[in-house]
Amino acid sequence: MKFYDREKEMEILRKATRVAIIGRRRVGKTRLVEETLQPITLFIPSEKNEVLVCRDWINEIKKRRYIPESLRTMKDIVEFLMEEGETIFIDELQNAMKTNPSFLSDLQRLIDSHRDVKLVVTGSLISMAKKMVEDYRSPLYGRFDYTIKLRELSFPTIYEIMRDLGYSIEDAVIMWSVFGGLPKYYETLEKFKVPVMDFIRMMFYEEPYPMLSEVMLMLKEEVGREYKVYFSILQGIAEGNSTIGEIASYMGLKSTDISKYMHALYNDYEFISRRKDAFGKGKYRYYISQNLIDFWFRTIWKNYSKYEQSGVEFKEEDIKRYVGRKYEQLMELFAQNFVNFKIKSIGKLWGKYEEKERGKESFEIDIVAVGEKKIALFEVKWSKLGEKEVKREIEKLKEKADAIRDAREKELIIVAKKVEKKRKNVYDLEDIEKIIYKLNKYSRLKI
């Protein structure tokens, strides 16, 4: 699979002498470095001691060039390569904390004494990797010209990948909803060449259930021994408990009991995000920030006992409901393309009808885009809407608009998977596809 949307990072790698890359597993760190620089790669696994790591390093280096087999330590091997002027790539540097913690101090001294040698390091455990390169107490603090925080690929890029693989935009939305922008899984899909729903079934619902263990191990490795607490919090969020009070109540605890764990999930591990309503008011509501982890907790982890008994069922309707939630998030990213005013803030909105006959019934609006003089209300549906359904959704949206106490002009917008008959302010995947085409074309022109 060709590279997509990594030109900026590739340019940094080519120009800078020392670069640290932080990014989750499967986001494409290793491939980015190796295909950009063709370096000598020194991978540090977490399961091996220093003797075995050095043996692997020497065997790998011998495929490219001469190296004395007498070298016995990680420091000695790196020092030899630096003296030879090689471009060095240390993959998963954070694992040195388990293999040989003193290697970080050794590496600091080697960097200081070989300033012109090109060195790239990567880390997948976000909290640990950030501490290694960004904490002033770390031996490596200040030793890198650039720190690249490699994010997942954007949806327009995912659409381009899926199109190149022969899939539709609907397939792209489903894949993105489950696997996010992690390139590895699109490479795997390319190898299998199966319908997207079949791919999800293979990865999550058929033995040996590869994604059950992969995500679990990644999460446990990141959050450590207290993973049960973190898992419970994430499960609570996945089941619709979005405020810290609701999450604590779900766990049978007080808010103060989980505050430090929430802080770690938000700041250190970056597993959750938090937002207020569309106007920036109300309590913070918490969300799982990575699609793959969100899907895993919503549909996989809660059925863990069934996996142990090989009794888990693949239900396409469950996947569709989940995709519907993600489609709302996706349309929030495209909202500026549907309105003729500059959006100042955006998000969900919760409220109550004031009519006596409705008994102050509460409501939720999928997306509210707030401008200086206008507000746009979005209803998002992962379904096919006929003319009658569109009219009904607009009427419901108008009732909600009337209940919002705001003097600004209100615009009503419907976005569905498919609309039978288009009208003003009604859009579907066909329109999203046109927007993405323009965005990707403009992006390529800038490059």
N, C-alpha and C positions, 0 to 999 in steps of 0.2 A: 504494500500500500504506500502511495506517495505521501510526502509531507503536506500538511494543511495548516495554514495560519500560524506558523512558527517563525516567520521571517525575522521579526524583531529579536527574538531570543538567539537565533542563529547568527545574526550580525554581532550581538554582544559577545558570543562565544568566540567568534573569529578575531575580534579586536582586543578583547581584554586578556590580561595575563593570568589573573586568578579569579575564578568564578565559583560561587556556591549556588546550587540549585536545590530548592526545597519544593516538594510536591508529593502528593499521595501516590501510592502504588497504582500502576496501570495508566498514569497520566502521560507517559512517554518520555521520561527524563533520560533513560539510558540510550534509547534510540536517537534522541535529539543530539546528544553529545557525540556518540560514536559516528553517526552519519555526517555530522558537521565537521568534526576534527580528525577522525580516524586515529584516535589516541591509543596508548597502551592502557587497557582497562584493568584495574585492580579491584575486584569485587570482594567486599567483606561480608560473608554470611554470618548470621547471628548464632548458628549452631556449632561452629568449629572453633577450636583453639588456635593460637597463633602459629604453632608448628604446621598444622594442616592448611591454614590460610596461606602461609608462605610457600608451601609445596605447590598449592594450586596456582599461586601467582607466578612462580618460576616456570611451571609447565606451560602456562598461557603465554608468558613473555618469550619463551623459546620458539614459539611459532612465528614470531616476528623478527627476533634478533638474538644475538648472543647475550647470555647472562651467566655469571659464575654460579654454580650450584651450591657453593659453599656458604652463600648468604643465608642467615638463619632467622633474622628478625624482620618485621615489617619496616622498621626504620632503615635497616641496611638496604633493603630492596629499593625503597623510594629514593634513598640517597644516591644509590648507584644510577638510577634512571635520571635523576636530576643532574648529576655530573655529566651524564651522556647527552644532556640537552633534549630529552624526549618529552613529548606532550603526554602528561599523566592524567588519568581519570580515575579517581577513587570513588567507587560506587557504593552507596549505603554506608557512608562514613560513620553514622551514629552507632553502627554495630561494633565499632572499635571499643566502645564503652564496655562491652561484654567480653570482647576478645583480649584487649590490652588497653586499659584506660590511659596509660602513660603515653600511648602513641600520639595522642592529641598534642601533648607538650613536645614530643619529638618532632611532629610535623610543623609545629610553630617555629622551632629552631631551624628546621630545614628550609622553610619558606623564607625566613629572614636572611639566611645565608646564600640562597639561590634565587634572587629576586627576579631574574629574567626568565626563569623556567615557567612554561605554561602549565597550570594546574587547574583542574575542575573537580569539585566534589559534589556529591548529591546526598540527599537524605529524605527518606519517606515517612519517618515518624516525626510528624510536624512539631510537636512540643520539644522533643529532644534536638531536632535539627536546628530549630530557632535558637535554642539555648547555646548550641555549639558556635554559631556564627554571629549571633546578635547580642548575647549576654556579655557584658564587660568583664565578667569573672572567668569567662572561657579563655583558654590559651590561644584560641584562633580568632578572638575578637579583633576586628580591624585589619585582618590579614587578607581580605578579599576585596577586589576592585568593584565587583558587582555581586549582589545577591538576587537571584531570579526566583520569584515565587511562581512556579509554573502552575497555571490554572487549567481547568478543563477547557476543552474546545467549545466555542460558542455554538448556539443552535444553527445559525447560517452556515457555519463550517460543517456541522454534522449533516445538514441537508445536502451539502455539496458532496460529502463522502458517500452518503446513501444513494444519491443520484448516480454517481460514478459507478456504484456497485449494482445499479439496475433496480433500485427500490423507489417507491413513491414517497411523497411528502408525508402521507399518513403513516407509512412505515417509519419514517424518520422521527416523527413525533413520538411514536410508541417506543422506539429504541432509546431516544433521548430521555424519555420519562423514566425508563428503568435503569439504563446504564450511564446516563448523563453524558458528559463530554470526554469520557475516558477512551483514548484511541485503541487500547488493547482489545476491547470487546468488539470493536468494528473490524479489526483485523481477524478476529476469530470468526465473526459472521461471514467475512469474505471467504474464509477457508471452507466453511460448511455449505454456503450458498443455499440456505433453506429459507422459507417464509419466516418473518420476524416472530410471529407467535410460536412457531415450532422451535425457534432458537431459544426463546424464553423458557419454553417447556423443557428443553434439553438441559439448559443451564441450571434451572432451579427445581424442577419437579420430577426429573428422571434420575434414577441411580446411575452414577455414584453421587448425585447432587453436588456438582463442583462448586457452585456459588454459595451453598450453605456453609461449607467449611472455609472457603476463601475469605469471605467477608468477616466471619466470626474470628478467624485468626488475626486478621488485620486489625480489627477493633480491640481484641484482647492485648495484642502487642503494643498498641498505641496507649491505651489507658491503664494498663498494668493490673496489679492485684485486686484493685477495687472495681473490677469490670462489672460485677453484679449490680452495683449501685448505678453505674453509668448506663448499663443496659436497661435498667428499670426506668430511668429518666427518659431515655430515648424511646422506649416502648410507650411510655405515657404520652409523650409528644405525638408519636405516630398514631395513637388512638384518639387524638383530638383534644388533648389537654394542653392548652397553649399558654396559660399564664402560670407563673411560678407557684401560685396558690393551688391551682388545679392540679399541677404536676405533683406537688407535695401530697395533696389529698389522695390522689390516685395511688401513691406509695404508702399511705397511712402515716405520713410524717408531717412535721411543721415546715413552713417555708425556710426557716432558719437552719433546719437540718440539712437542706440540700443546696444552700446558697453557694458554698465553696465548690461543689461539684458542677453547678450551673456555670459558675465563673470559669472553671477549667474547661468545660465543654465549649464555651464561647470564646475565650481568649487563648488558651493554650492549645487545645486540640482542633479548634475551628470546625467542630461537628454541627454546631447550631448557630442560627442567626436570630436576631430579635428585631421586632418592628412594632411601632404603634399604628394607629389607624391611618387612613388616607390623609387626614388633616394633621397628623403628627400628635394626636391627642390620645388620652386613655392609657391603660396599662400596656407594658411591653408584652407582646405575644411571641412565643418562641417557636421556631421551625427547624427541622433537620435540614441542613444546608446542602447536602450532597444527595442527588437523586438515588444513586445505588443504595446508600445506607437507608434512606427513607423507604424505598421499596422493600428492602430486606426486613425492616422492622414492621412495616404495615402488613406484609403478606407472608413472610417466611418465619421470622423468629417466633411470632405468636403461635405458630403451628409446629414448634420444634418437637413436641412429644409425638406428633404424627410422623415426622421424619424418622424418629428413632424406631417407630413401629412399621415403617415403610407403607404408611397409610395415607400419605398426603395426596390430595387431588388437585389437578390443574383445572381451574375454572376461568374460562376466558372472560366471563362477566366481571370477575374480581379485577382482572387486569384492566378492563375498560373503565371501571370506576376509578381506579388509581390514575390512569392516564387522564381522565377528566379533571382531576385535581391539578395535575401538572400542566394541563393545557391552559388552565387559568393563569398559572405562574408565567407560562410562556407568552401568553397574550399581553401580560403586563409589560414585558420587554419590548413588545411591538406597539404599545399603545400610542406613542408619539406619532406613528405613521397613520393613525386613524383620526386624529384631531387637527384642527387648524389653529391651535393656540399652543404656546409653550407650557409644558407641564412643569409645575413647581414642586408638586409632591404627588405620590400615588400609592395605592394600597387598597386593602379591603375596608369596608365600613359596616359597622353594626349599629342598629337603631331600633326604635319602636314606633309603631303607628300610634297616632294620637286619637283616632276616632273611637268614640265610646263603645260603638258596637263591636269593635275588634278587641276590646279589652287590653289595649296597649300591647298587642302582639308584636313580638320582636321580628326583625328581618336582617338579612345579610346581603350585601352587594359584592359581587365577585371582584370588581375593580372599580375604583373611583379615581379619575385623573383630575387633579385640581390645578387650575390656572389662575391668572390674575383676575379675569372677569368672567370666566366660564368654568363649568364643571362637566366632565363627561362620565356617565354611568355605563358600565359594561356588564352585560350578561353573557357568560361564556358557556357553551354547550358542546360536549364531545359526542355529538349525535347529528343526524340528518333532520333538518327542519323544513317542513312544508310551509305554504303561505299562511295557513291557519295557526300553526305553531309559532311562527315569527310574530304574528299579530298578538297572540296571547302573551308572549314573552315581553313585548314592548309595553303592553298594558300593565303587566305586573311591575315592570321597571318604572313606569310612570308613577304608579302608586308609591313606590319607594322614594322616587325623586320628590314627590309632593310632601313626604314626611321629613325630608331633610330641611332643617331650618338654616337656609343659606340663600342670600338674595341674588347670588350670581346665576347667570343664564345656564340652564342645564340641557345637556345633549345626551340622547339615549342611543347606545350602540349595542348591536347584537353580533357576536362572533360564534359561529358553529363549525363543526367539522365539514358539513355540506349543507348548502342552502339551495332549495329547488328553484326559487325565483328571487332574484336579487332586487333590492330596493335601496334607497338611500340609508346609509349607516348600518347596513347589514353585510357581513363579510363571512368568508369561509376560507378553507385551506388554499383554494385557487388564488385568492387575493394575497395570502401570506407568501405563497410561492413567488408571486410577482414582486413583492417587496424584497424578499431575500435575493432574488435575481439582481435587482438594482443595487442592493447593499454589497453583494459580492463583487459585482462589476466595478462599483466605485472603489472598493477595497483594493482590487487588483490594479486599478488605474493609479492609486496612491503609491503602491509599491513600485 
